[in-house]
Amino acid sequence: MIPKTMPLTSSRVPIVQPEISGPSLQLQRALMAGWLIVTDAAALAAAFRLAYWVRFDLQITVAPEVIESPSTYFQLAVTLIPLWLLLFALSSLYDPQAKLGGIRETSRCFSACTVATMLVVVATFLVPTFVVSRLWVIAVWLLSFFLVSANRFIQRRVLYALRRRGYLLRPAIIVGTNEEARSLASFLADTQSSGVRMLGFVATRAHQSSPSMPVPILGRTAEVAALATRHGVEDVIVAITALPREELLWLCEELDALPVQLRLSSGLYELLTTRVEVRQLGPMPLLSLLKLRLDPTEALLKSAFERTAAFLGLLLLAPFLAGLAIWIRLDSPGPVFHRRRVLGVGGETFDAFKFRTMYVDGQARLAEQPDAVAQLQAHHKLKVDPRITKAGQFLRRYSLDELPQLFNVLVGQMALVGPRMITPEEAAKYGRQRMNLLSVRPGMTGLWQVSGRSDLTYEERVRIDMYYVRNYSLWLDLQILFIETLPAVVKGKGAY
């Protein structure tokens, strides 16, 4: 689930990937583009055939007088599939330099399929002899979008697997050797998401060599053009806090004539660029700090899916939840629910609901065991907790105590999948990382839940939370929710 190479902190020595032997990068890209064209064409052929089946084999119709000759629609498919592929190409869906994936790639597929379908509709108006089933056209539109999007999802998995093996990676160097430069290299070392092969660093004029900093330095800024040419570099990534302004301007001018992409960091490496965006204010491009990690479309889809799932979960589990509530009341005196004050998006506080799993006099019971108090202060967890009731031990083992948080999800305070919720006092342990953590809603489950739960050290929990925040996608949520969480809960590993 989490790459073993991902650093625990930004100060850890970056990982530089060696070049593998094999086809050239240009040939790899050509083969990948060709494979995408072939698989997209296969998906479109399936869409055209299914559309014919829906209209003529199932006899679903709004205009039964149209011609239903299979040869007519076969010829249409042979003619129109190249049109769809051409529009995909014009939408940069085969551009190796376009960083696609997720919502962006899906939206381009939808736009291209819609434009192609509209061209068919326009042709039926302009050419009186061109008559096709309207339902067939609608079916082709919807099925082509769905099947091509499904194909792209599969091919992204193929691409990620190839990147992990060292293929289809853009050669890159980082200008700078300070903390920001090493932080950038650390997170770009996740080749699956970055698509970058780090070759090394370029030292600035102010760089002082240090034996305690074992990083590969290829040369100095005066040699950057020669280094980029010699190593076939495509991305020159500049840690702007490592260079004085005059040296940075010189570097931009020096690389302007080379076929390389110059990328400037935000300078706010503590934020890891997850909440930074370039926006135009009048004629000036300025960096804006975003309040939310997800873009509006991602946030809407995530919220709609999770609130619907929470509503259905509460509805279906109502009898079971009522039974647990009765057991808790019979097991020990006290309320059924426990409210924990935690931080949400933007640092807003709210009460997260849980079934009560502790005795009402739990603090007094804990105070009688000084060793347990010390362990709790250090790790925020106790393996053997004298405060927990008998019913609470069972509830915690299988995470049933967290089911009332479905209500928090329903009202939009929490997510089904997200980083671990933290208290206001605990936020200080995240340092500046808390700005990233609080840019998304905390989750009922998450990477920390399926990666060891309470068996993890606190540093590991922070690292896993930060990995989720930086790498969020709807597909990652679905994988955690439906593939990872259930086995983790059933095994009860790390739950106490």
N, C-alpha and C positions, 0 to 999 in steps of 0.2 A: 504493500500500500504506500509506504513512505520510502523514498529512495535512501539507501544506506549512506550515500555520499552527501546528504544534506547536512550542512553544518549546524552545530548547536548554537553557536553565536557567530556574529559577523566578523569576529576577530580570528576565527579559526583559519588556518592556512588554506587558501583556495585550491581547488582541484583544477589542473590543466590537463585537457584531454589530448593524448597523442594522436597523430594522424594514422589512420588505418590504411592498409594496402587494398587496392581494389580499383573499380572503375573511377574515372575522374568525377568531380562533383557535377560538372556540366552533363556528363552522360547519365549520372544517377538521376538528375532532375528531369532529363529528357525521358528516361524510362518511367519515372513516376508519373509525369504528365501523360505519357502515352497510356499507361495503365489506368489512370483516372478517366481518360477519354473512352477507353474500351469498356470499363465497368459502368460509366454513366450511360453509354450507348445501350448496354445490356439492360440497365434499369429502365431506360426509356422504351425499349422494345417490349419489355414486360408490361409497362404501363399502357402502351397502345393495345397490346393483346388483351389485357384485362378490361380495358374500356370497351372493346368490341364484345367481350363475353358478357359484361354487365348490360350493355344495350340490346344485343341481339340474341344471345343465348338465354339470358334471364328474362328477356322481353320487357325490360323496364323502359318505358318510353313516354314522351310527351308529343311526339309527331310520328305516328306509325307509317306515314307514306314515304319515308326516305328509303333510299336504296340500301340494301343490307348485304351486298355482294362482298364476300371476304376479300376477293382480289382488289376491289376498289379501296378498301381500308388498308390492305397490305401495301399498295402503292403509295397511299397517303403517308403511311408510317415511314416507308423508305425515303420519301421526299422530306418529311417534317423532322425526322430525327436529326439530320445534319443542321437544320435551322435551330433546333434547341441547343445543339452542341456549339454552334457559332455564337449564340447569345450567351452561353456559359463562358466562352472564351472572352467575349467583350466585357463580361462582368468580372474578369480577372480570376475566375475559378480555376484556371490552369496556370496562373502566374506563380512561378516558384518563389518570387520575392514577396508575394502577398501573404501576410500572416493571417491565415483564416482559421476558422474553428468556431464551434458553438453557435451563438446567436448570429454573429456576423456572416458566417458562411451560409447558414440556413436562410437568412433574409435575402442574400444574393441569389440563392437557388429559387426562392419564391418569386422574386422580381423577374428573373429570367424566364421562368415557366409561365408567369402571368403575361409578360410581353409577347412570348411566342404564341400563346393561346389567343391573345387579342389580335395578332396578325392573321390568324386563321379566321377569326370572326369577321374581321374587316374584309378578307378575301371573299367570304360568302356574300357580302353586300356588293362588292365591286364586280364580281364575276357571276352573272345570273345562272350560268350552267353548273356552277360549283355548289352542290347541295350535299350537306352532311348532317348527320344527326346532331341536334343540339345537346342531347344528353351525352352523346359520345364525346363531344368537345369538352363538356364540363368534367366528365370522368377522366379524360386525358389530362386535363389541367391539374386536377387534384391528385391523381395517381402518379403523374410524372414528378410533381413536387415531393410527394411522400416517399416514393421509391428512390429518387435521386438523393434526398436527404438521408434516408436510411443507408444508402450506399456510401455517402460521404462520412457518416458516422463510423462505418466499418473501416473505411480507408484511413481515417484518422488514427484508428487503433493500429493499423498496419504501419503508418508513418511513425507513430510513437515507438513501436517495436524496432523499426529500422534505426531510429535515432539512438535508442539505447544501445544499439550494436555499433554505433559510430558512423552510420551512413546519413546522407542528406543534412549535414551540419555545415553552417556557414562559418568559415574561419574568421576569428575575431581577435583583436588585441585590445588591451585596456591601457590608456594613458594615465599614469599616476600609480603610486605605490603606497598611498596613505590608507587610513582606515576605510574611507569610502570606496576606494578602488578594490580593496580586498573584500569588502562587503558585496560589491557588485559581482565580482568573480565567484564568490561563494554561491550566490543564488542563481547565477547563469550556469553554474555547473550542473544544474538539473536539465540535462540536454533534452529530455522529453518535451518539456514545456517551452524552453528557450530556443531550441533549434540552433544553438551556437556551439562551436568548438573553440574553447579558449586556448590560444597559442602561447600567451604570456603577457608580460607587462612592458610598458615603455616608461622609463624613469624620466622625471622632469628635471629641470635645471637645479631645483632646490633639493633634489633627492640626496640623502646621505646613506651610503651603504651601511648595512648593519648585519652582523652574523646571526642575530636573533630573528631575522626575517627571511626565512628560506623560500623565497618566491622566485620563479623564473623571470629574469629581466632580460629582454631581448636587445635592448639598446636605450638610447636617450631620444628626447623629442627632436633633436636636430637630425636624427636618422629615420624619423617616422615614415617618410615617403619611400625611402629605400626598403625599409622593413616591410611595409605594406605590399610593395611590388614583389619582393623576394619570396614572401610567404603566401602570396595570393590572397591577401586579406580582403574581406568584403565589408566588415564592420569595424570601425575604429570607435571605441567607446571611451569617452573622456569623463573622468572623475573631476568635475570642475573645481572642487575644493582643493585639488592637488596642484593647480596651476594658477599663477598670477594672471591678471587680465591680459597683459600684453603678450604673454606666451600663448594664452588661449587663442587670441586673435591671430597671431602668427600661424598657429597650427591650423586654424580654419582656412586661411589663405593657402597654406602649403598643400592641403589635401583637396582643394577645390578642383584641381585639374585631373585628379585621379579617379578611377571608377570604383570608389569606395563610398560606403554610407557612413557619414559622420554622425555619431549619436552622443548627445550631451546628457549627462545625468542631471537630476534636479538639484543636487547638492544637499538634499535632505535625506541622506541615506538611512537615518533612523526610521523614516517612514517607509522605506523600501519601495517607494513610488506607488504604493497601492492606493493612495488617496490623493494623487497629484495629477492634474490635467492641464494641458495648454489651452487657454481660452483667449479670444481676441477681445481686447478692451479698446474700442476705437481703432487706431492703426497699430496698436502695440500688442504683440503676443505676450501674455503673462501666465505664470503658473498659478493655478487655483488649487487650494486644498479642498477636496470633496468631503462632504459629511458622511457619505455612504460609500461602501466598497463596490456595490453592484450598480450597473447602469440601470436606468428605469425599466427597460424591457425584462432584464434578468430578475430584477426585484419583483416586478409584477407577476411573472410566471412562478417564481418561487413562492411568493405569498399566496397566490391563488391555489396552487397545488397543495400547500401545507395547510391552509385554512380549511379547504375541502376535506382533506384527509383527517384533520383534527375533528371536524364536525361528525364525519362518519364514524370515526373511532369512538367518540363519546357516546354516540347513539347506539352502536353495536355492543360496546363494553359496559353500558349502564348497569345491567344486572350483576355483572362480575365486580364492578367497582362498588356497588352497594354491599355485596357480600364481604369484600375486603374491609369496608368501613365498619360493618358489624363486628368482624373479627377483632379489629383494632380496639374498639370500645370494650369488648369482653376481655381482651388480653390484659389491659392495664388502664387505670383511670386517666382521663385527660381528653383533650379534643381529638377529633379524627384527623384533622389537617394541620400541617405545620407550614407557616409562612416564613420564607427566607428572603431577606432584603438583598437584592442583587442589582448589578448594573446592566442596562440594556444599551441599545444603539445611542451613540452620542453621550454616554455617561448617565442617561436618565435612569433613575432607580424605580424598581417595581417589586412587588411581592411574588416570588415563584412558589407555587403551591406544590406540596408533597404530602403523601400520607405520613402521619406521625410515626416515627420508628424508635423514638427515645422515651424514657420515663420522664414525667414532668419534673422530677427532682434529679434529673440526670447530672446536672452540674455538681450537686452535692456528692453524688456517687463518684464522679470523676475526681473531685478534690481529694478523695481518700487515697488516690493512687498517683503520687507525684511523678513517677516515671511516665505514666500515660499522659499527664499534662505536658511534660517536656516534649514527648514525641508528637503530640498534637500541634504544639506551637511550631515545631520544626517542619512538619510535613502536611499539616492540615488534614490528616487521615490517621485512624487508628485501626490496626488489624484486629485487636481484641478490645472492644469499646464497652466499658461497664455501663454506659448510658443507654445502650440499645436494648429494646424489649425482645421477647421471644418472637413475637409476630414480626417485629422490625428486622430481625436477622434474616428471615425468609424473604421479606419484601425487598430488602437491599440486595440479597444474593441474586435475585432475578430481575432487579430494577423495576419491580412493580410499584415501589413507593413513588416513582416519578410519573406515573400515569396521570395524576391530576394536572400535570403541566400541559396536557392537551388543551385545557382551558386557556392557559397563557398563550398557546399557539393560536387558538381560535380568535383571541382578541388582539393578536399582532404583537405581543410583547416578546415572544420567543419563536424559535423555528424548530421544525422537527430535527433538522441537521444543522449543526453550527459549532462554534467553539464552546468550551466549557464555561458555564456561568461563574462569575466571580463576585465577591462582595466588595464594597467600596474600600475596606481596609486591605484587601488582598491585591487591589489594583496596583499598589506601589511596587509589588514584586515584579511586575511586568515592565517597569521603567517606561521608556518612551514607546515600547512595543504596545502599550495599552491603547495608543491612538489607533493602531491597526485593529486590535482586538475589538474595540468598541465601534468599529465601522460596520459590523454585521451583528445580527441578533444572535444571542446565545442559543444553543440547541439542546433539545432533550437527549439527543445522541450526537456523536461526532467521531472524528478520527481518534480522539483521546479515549473514547468509549470502546472502540474496537481494537485498540492497540495495546491494551493491558490494564486500562482503568486504574485502580488504586495501586497496582504493582509498579506503576511508573514513578520515577522521581519527579520532583516539581519542575526541574529544568526540562525534562523530557515532555511534560505536559505543555509547558510554554512553547517549546519548539514545535510540537504537533499542532497546537492551536494556530501558530503563525503560518505553518505550512498550509493549513486549510484556508486561512484568510487569503493568502496570496494565490492559491491555485483553485479557488472556487469555480465549479461549473455545475450545471443541473445534473449532468451525468455522474459527477463525483457524488452528489447528494443521493442519487438513486442507488449507486453502488453501495454506499455506506448504509443506507436505510434498508435495502432489501437483500443484499448479499452478505454484508459484514456484521450488521447489528444482531440479527437473530441468532446466529451461531454463538456470538460472544455472550449474549444474555443467557442462552440455554446452558452453556458450559459454566456460567457464573464465575469465570476466571477473573481474578483481580477485584471482585466486588466484596466490599466490607465497609 
